[in-house]
Amino acid sequence: MDWETANEKLRKYCLLSFRNATLVERYVRDFRLDELIQPLDCDQAMSVSSDLLRTVNPLEVKPFPPRLDDLARLHYLILTRRVLNVLEFGSGYSTVIMASAMTLLRRKFGVWASSHLRVQEPFMVYSVEEDQRFAIITRSRLGTLLDDYAKVFRSSVSIIELNHRFATVYDWIPNVSPDFIYLDGPSQFASTETVHGFSLDVSCRMPMAADIIRIEFFLEPGTMILVDGRTANARFLRSNFRQNWSYEHDQIGDVHFFELDEQPLGEFNKRKLELRST
């Protein structure tokens, strides 16, 4: 599909479209997303030594099945916002769908972005995953066609105290400057640490990631954060951010939207913002 065809299809949708099952199914057909989310034999991932693993649930051995509304919404946002770099916390079908969107953007805007913007590698997805098995599965789903559009990394997770509040952070994250962040990990089971008697790897806890707070002042105006579910985590972010962020909670879609609403930092930042209206 070329960019002109994709852009014409995008005009039939808006963010509210992804609350409607019929429109979600039509979007999936329009962009052939169903071809990207076929079941995959997970045996190779299950063979990884258990010493290296952290899983989203101690009883889970397979990734969660795809939610078409979430995936279609992500694909739509990447394309309509002309996203340059995604930082994704928690890999999965979402990684594949966003990488697919990046193929359209890079073909249309790649040469221009490389020469006019200050970005390491335009139109890439960088995903960090707590579980080695799921990282392997995601890489397998990307295959050779999408491998140049997404990189999946594995990192352990630690509990920290941020402003005297417990939270988790990945021990390592990709050294990139994202203009879109998708927060869907880690789970509360990612760390078995106990700090002052407090631990997260019990069923009564909830995810509480603080990675974005630590990099907040390195994010450029216009950066969007999409939080998948994780309402307590979204409230935690909102309470600890120091800059001006617009915020919206789509209760029907069970997602939270943040956008950094500050004046542009300079010419390169302005060009990024102008790209969205191209």
N, C-alpha and C positions, 0 to 999 in steps of 0.2 A: 504494500500500500504506500502511495506517495503522500507527501505532506498535504497537498491541496485536497486530496480525497479525504484524508483524516480530518482536516480542519472543517470540511463541509459536514462530516458526520458529527463532529463535536458540537456544532451549533444547535443540534437537536436536543441537547441535554444541558442541565444545570445541576448544582449540588443537590438540590431537593429531589432530583430524578432518582437518586440512589436509595430513596426510601420506598420506592415503588418497585415491586418484584417484576412486573411486566417490563418496565423500562430497563431494569437491571439486566434482564435476560436479552432484551434487544441490544443493549450496549455490548454485552458479551459476544453476541453474534456479529454485530457490526465490526468489531475489532478482532474477532476470532480468538478471543481470550480462552475459550474452552480448549483450544488445542494446546495451551501452555500449562494446563492444570490436570493433565491425565495422571492417573495413579502410577506410582513408580515402585519397583521392587526395592524394598529397603534392606534386604539381607546384607548388603555390603556395609551399610552403616551399623547394623546391629552387631557386626563382627568386631568392631573396634573395642579395644581393651577397656573394660569397665573402670579401670583405675583413672582414666583420663576424662571421665564423663561427669557432667551435671545435667540433669534433665528437668523439664518444666514441671514435672510431677514425679515423685519417686515411683509411682505405679505405671507411668506412661512409657511406652516403648515405641510409639509412632507419633509423628507430628499431628496436630489437629487438622481436620478436613478443611478445605477452602470455604470461605464465605464469599459468595459472588458479589454481594453488595459492597463489602469492604474492598475487594480487589478492583472492581469497576470504578469505585470512587477514587482510589489511588491512581489508577491509570489516567483517569480524567484530569485529576489535579496536576500530575506531572506534565501532561501535554498542554493544558490550558495556561499553566503558569510558566511554561518554557523552563522547567527546572534544570539547572546545570549540574549540581551535585547533590545526591541524597546521602544522608547519614541515617542508617537504619539500625535500631536496637532490637535485635531478635529477627532471625532470618526465616524464610519460608516461601510459600507461594507468592507472597508480596514481593520478594526480591526478584523473582522471575517476571512478574507482571510489570514492575517498574523498569526493569532492564529492557523489556520489550518496547515500552514507551520511549526509552532513550534511543533506540535504533532510529525511530522516526525523527526525533529532534536532532540527532547528530548528522543525519544525512542532509537535513535542511539547513541547520545553523552551525554545524561543526567548524567549518573553515572560518566563518566570520567570528565565532566565539574565540577561537584560538588566537586570532590576530588583534581582536579589539577588547578582550576582557582579561583580567588578571585571575586566571584559574588554572590549576595544575593540569587537569585532564577533564575537559568539558564533557558533560552528559554521561556520567558514571554513577553507579550505585555502590556505596560502601556499607557493608553490613557486618555487624559484630554479633556473634552468637555464643551463648554460654555452653552449648552442648556440642561436642565434636561430632556426634552421630548426625544431628540435624544439619550441621554445617556441610557434612559430606552429602547428605540428601539434597540440599539446596544446590550445591555445586553440580551434582548430577543432573538436576532438573534444568539448570542453565545450559548445559551441553556446550558444544562448540559454537553454536550460532549466537549465543548470548554471553559467552564467556568474556568477551572484550568489553562488555557493558556493565559488569558487576563483579565485585570482589567480596568474598566472604571470609571473615577472620573469626578465629575462636579465642575467647578470653575468659579467664576465671572472673569471679565477682567477689567483692569484699563489702563488709558493712563498715560505714563510717559514721561519725557524728558531724553534722553540718548545722552550725548555729545551735548546738546542743540538741539536735534532733537526729534520730537514727534514719539512715537511708542506705541505699546500695549504690556502688559504682563498679563499672567494669575496670579491671586492673590495667587494661590497654584498650585504646580506641584508635581508629584510623586518624591519621594526622591530616585532615582535610578541612576545607571551609565550606560547609553545606549551605544551600539556600532552601533546603527542605529536609526536615527531620521527621522520621516516622518512629514513634515510641511504642513498641510492642514487646519489650523485654528489658531486663531479665525477669524471670518469675521469682516469687518469694522463696522458692526451693533452690535457687542458684548458689546460695552460700549456707554452709552449716556452722558458720562462726557464731560464737556467743560473746557479746560485749556487755559487760556489767550485768550479766544474767539475762540479757535480751537476745533473742534469736528470731529469725524470720522463717525458717524452714518448718513451720507448723501450719496446719490448715486454717487456723484462726487469723493468720496474718494476711497481708495484702502487699502487692508490689509497691515499692517506693524508691524509684530510681532518681538519682541526683546528678547524673552525668551532664545533662544540659545546663544545669545551674553553674557548673564549674567552667563551662566554655561560653557562658552567656555573652560576655563583653567582647568575644571574638567573632560573634555572629553579626552579619551585616543587616541593616534595615531592609525590610521586605522578606526576611526569612520566615518561613512557615513551619510550625510544628503541628503534626497530627498525632494525637494520642488515641490509641485504639482501646476503648473501654477505660479501665484503670482510673476511675473517677477520683479516688483518694489521691493517687499520684498526680493527677492534673491539678487538684486543689493545692497539693504540696508545691508544685512548680509555681502556680499563680501567687502563692503566699511568699515565695522566696525570690522571685525575679526582682531585679532592681531597675530595669529599664521599662519603657512603656510598651506593653503588649496588648493588642486587641485580643479579645477572648470570646469564644462562642461554644456552647455545649449543645450538640444535637442529641437530645435525649432519645429520639426515635432511632437514629442510627447508632447510638451509643459511642459517639466519637467527640473529641474535643479539638477545637482549632485555636491555635495561637498564631499571631503574626506580629513581628517586631515593627512597631509603629514609631520610628524615629526619623529624623532628617537624614538624607543620604550622606555618607561619609566623604564622598568625593566623586570624581568623574567616572571611575570604574564601577562604583556602586550604582550610579545613575544609569549607566549603560545596561547593567543587569536588569534594573527595573523597567527600562524602556523596551527591553527585549520582549516582555510579556505582551506588549501592545502591537508587536510586529505582525 
